Amino acid sequence: MRSPAQFKEEVEGRLKQYLLRDQSGIRREMLKIFVRVRSFTVRDIYENLRTRFRTTYHSVASMIGIIASRIGILHVRRSGEGSNTIYELKTQYVGVVVKNLGQV
């Protein structure tokens, strides 16, 4: 079984690989938004990013899904009425994200 430090190291490696493939800067910008605000719906992130990047709602949803499932740094919860999914940056990974983004 992995220790918490080993697990955090593995997550950081996945995050680095994810950011290496960021050609347009949209992935970095999305993570910066999560660091600043901590929780969003896909719609909120899409509205924020579409003014600066050519993107679609579905591509933003896909990026958030990858960050949540493969990298594992987002907590997923349903809103009170159950109609929206809210994604939150896990507090234990804020430092890892900030470190890999440089200045936020």
C-alpha positions in Angstrom: 0.0 0.0 0.0 1.3 3.5 -0.9 1.9 6.1 1.7 0.2 9.5 1.4 3.5 11.0 0.3 3.9 8.4 -2.5 0.4 9.0 -3.6 0.9 12.8 -3.7 4.1 12.2 -5.7 2.2 10.1 -8.2 -0.6 12.7 -8.6 2.1 15.4 -9.1 3.6 13.3 -11.9 0.3 12.8 -13.6 -0.4 16.6 -13.3 3.0 17.4 -14.9 2.3 15.1 -17.8 -1.1 16.6 -18.3 0.3 20.2 -18.3 3.1 19.2 -20.7 0.5 18.5 -23.4 -1.1 21.9 -22.9 -0.4 23.7 -26.2 -2.9 26.5 -25.9 -2.7 27.3 -22.2 -6.3 26.4 -21.5 -5.4 23.6 -19.1 -3.2 25.9 -17.0 -5.9 28.6 -17.0 -8.6 26.1 -15.9 -6.4 25.0 -13.0 -5.7 28.6 -12.0 -9.4 29.2 -11.8 -9.8 26.2 -9.5 -7.0 27.5 -7.3 -8.5 30.9 -7.0 -12.2 30.0 -6.6 -12.0 26.3 -5.6 -15.4 25.1 -6.8 -17.2 25.4 -10.1 -19.7 23.7 -12.4 -18.8 22.8 -16.0 -21.0 25.7 -17.2 -19.1 28.2 -14.9 -15.7 27.1 -16.2 -16.9 27.1 -19.8 -18.3 30.6 -19.5 -15.0 31.8 -18.0 -12.8 30.2 -20.6 -14.7 30.8 -23.8 -13.9 34.5 -23.7 -10.2 33.8 -24.0 -10.0 30.4 -25.8 -11.8 28.8 -28.7 -13.4 25.9 -27.0 -16.7 24.0 -26.7 -18.7 23.1 -23.6 -18.0 19.4 -24.3 -14.2 19.9 -24.5 -14.3 21.8 -21.2 -16.4 19.0 -19.6 -13.9 16.4 -20.9 -10.9 18.3 -19.5 -12.6 18.6 -16.1 -13.4 14.9 -16.2 -9.8 14.0 -16.9 -8.6 16.2 -14.0 -11.2 14.6 -11.7 -10.8 11.0 -12.6 -7.3 10.4 -14.0 -5.3 13.0 -12.0 -7.6 12.8 -9.0 -7.3 16.3 -7.7 -11.0 17.3 -7.9 -13.8 16.4 -5.6 -17.1 15.8 -7.3 -20.4 16.6 -5.6 -24.0 17.2 -6.6 -25.7 20.6 -5.9 -28.5 20.7 -3.3 -31.3 20.3 -5.9 -29.3 17.6 -7.7 -29.3 19.2 -11.1 -25.7 20.4 -11.3 -22.4 18.7 -10.6 -19.9 20.8 -8.7 -16.2 20.2 -9.0 -13.9 21.3 -6.2 -10.1 21.3 -6.0 -9.2 19.1 -3.1 -7.4 21.1 -0.4 -4.5 18.6 0.0 -3.6 19.3 -3.7 -3.7 23.1 -3.8 0.0 23.3 -3.1 0.9 20.7 -5.7 -1.2 22.6 -8.3 0.3 26.0 -7.4 3.8 24.5 -7.5 3.3 23.1 -11.0 1.6 26.2 -12.3 4.2 28.6 -11.1 2.6 31.9 -10.1 -1.1 32.0 -10.0 
